[in-house]
Amino acid sequence: MRTWCEWTIRLLGRIGMLMLVSGIGATTVQAASLDAALLPKIQAATFEVVQAKPVNDPLTYEKPLPLDLLPYQERTDKYYSIGTAFAIGHGRYVTAGHVLMVGMNSLWGPPELRDGAGHVYPIAKIEKFSLRQDFVVFTLAQQPAGDAALEIDRTPALNQVVYAVGNALGTGVVIRDGLYTSDTPEEQDGAWKWMRFSAAASPGNSGGPLLDQDGKVIGVVLMKSANENLNYALPIRDVQDAPDGKAVIDTRTGYQIDLFDTVQNDEFKTQFALPESLGDFYRDYQTRFDANEDKQQKALLDRESANLFPNGAGSARLLHEQTTFSGFPSLIVRGSDGQWGRTDTQSRYFELDSKGYVRVGGAGHNGLVHIRRPDGLDAAKFYGDAKTRMDLLARAGLFQRSVGSEKIKITSLGKPTLEATHVDRWQRPWRIAVWPLPYANTLVATYTLPTPNGCVMLVRFVPPAGLHDTRLDFDELSSFVYLTYEGTLAQWKDFLGNPALQPAAFRNIHIDYGYGQRFSYASQRVAFSYPSSLQSIGPDNLLWLGLRFFTDGKAPTWDVGDVEVWKDTASDDHDRVNVQRFIAPPDGLDDDMTSRWKKLSERQYPYNAVASSQDDLMKIVTVITPTAVDKQPPTVLYSALYGTAGTQSQDFMKGKLDLLTKDLQVTEH
């Protein structure tokens, strides 16, 4: 995830306001001591920067939108107002760079200028641009009548009265007075000085002119001060002196990913030739920006490679700990102590019909979702149709649109506008899908991994220009998702019948069962089977595969570390069988792991095939060793467990355990 440069932070911070305000029919408020005779010229030379509202809405709502709750101007205007621009003569216009960049890959119309009479003028060519100084000079496809322009003062005096002119809060162009108080070096290396002024500036003022008392332009209003009424403008002479025919990008950027705290700081330096059409400008900029993101991510991951899970000493505990079942996905992240572990993610539960549900949580900047497919929903439709899966999230009430004082539930996002696939480093197949939310100028990006009982998702809401960045992040983050594969035997039947849903690890896993007869599991590591006389076998049996990360020899892998079959999905039914893999911990790693391994190796309690009872669960466990190939002690051991509710005799429990271990073989060494 990029650490956005300053102009982008300002842009994104204003998106919410842009969706709420729009204006036509500008209002001019006369400020003290400004000659009234100048006002018509200022008015004619200053414009709103607007984008057309989307005409088509792919979303479905629980009821018609109550648009009558919106102010008249907001509900009747066909445009969103996003900033201010002004004419400097010879058919040229100026606005803030970040105002122009709102339009990059936008779901709204391209940025255009609108005058006080409501006439709209498309942008023709981009002639100058500086990302760092945050300005753009451009021409229009059609010149406004009169072609008014503001005069320029290149050498303004400090402490004089100045006037900020702009489309404040999207309600039309207003003029507000204050003082030109000081000059402040720009933050990176003091290459120029910002003008500081006390005239009020609001969201929407960006790109407007800062005038002296003679109505001449002295600067371009760019940003508000965070903690005081001293705002920022770029001197207009810097706009004039910038080279013609160039887009110059020279700024510091940072890249970070939600796996650890390290940030890759760098300089984004490039340029390309102008003039260009607005569409070509956006394409050239986006191409370079995305390439810079690629470079920064690669540099960060290369820099961290020696200690990037599963590499480095900080990975050892997670690679050797006991397998953990988890009903909700988590991310593997590195803590401040250098140790890799799973995020402790809190989730919210939303019930669907037919035993379906949605659980939603988060890790870093990412949403984590688990959907349990309703029993009545066709498996082929669920796995094969992205709209069907997203409609389940919508049914849970996760998408709402605010209209006035009401929040209206979005019941469907429609069909995605982009679908693709990604296979992570563990050969798990993720389905990529992207949906537009046109009213918010936002995309919903998802990476979905099929599971036996439904799917898990990575989700983000992103500005359209940030889609490449999100996919770059998700391509990497997907390899750090920890999850358990679970489902009833009926659900496993649908999952196992479609190889396209399965990770590569399943090529070596064979699961077979006949209701009322026998269950069997076999892999390259372990094989076992048991008859229904050990535990009844039916469609409601719940099978958990504890897929996890561990070392296979010296190579890291993602494979099954634990197999557990519950007699029933009911929470009060404790009957189960379990076969679990353990690996010898390295010396000095963890006392708890060393103690457990000693108990396993020496078949001490509770691994001594003696039944015991705890919390109304009767259980009996034994240890199975691999077939010996030399005289070295084994580095891998398996436990076999049978558990049942209530109290049973040792003979009864031992008989059940013998049925489980009768055909159990450890085939790895």
Disulfide bonds with the S-S distance in Angstrom:
none
